[in-house]
Amino acid sequence: MKIIYRIGLIFIFLFCFSKTEAQVLAPDFSATDVNNQTYNLYNELSQGKTVVLDFFAYY
């Protein structure tokens, strides 16, 4: 049981602290909200804001 626990911890450590290409650089894009206000990713990040992208779908 201890070996499974250790392997799990190693997997979690490697998964959480490894950088993927998506974490290194995101492409710049613009999006418009329902109030017709346009947001640019790099402009928002340069202002020190946190950007969260939420992809969802209803089936």
NORKAJO-V341622 format. One record per pair of residues at least 12 apart in sequence whose ideal C-beta (glycine too) atoms are under 7 Angstrom apart, sorted by the first residue. I is the first residue (numbers start at 1). J is the second residue. Records with the same first field share a line. If there is no record, write none. Layout:
I->J + J
//
This chain:
26->41
28->40 + 41 + 42
29->41
//
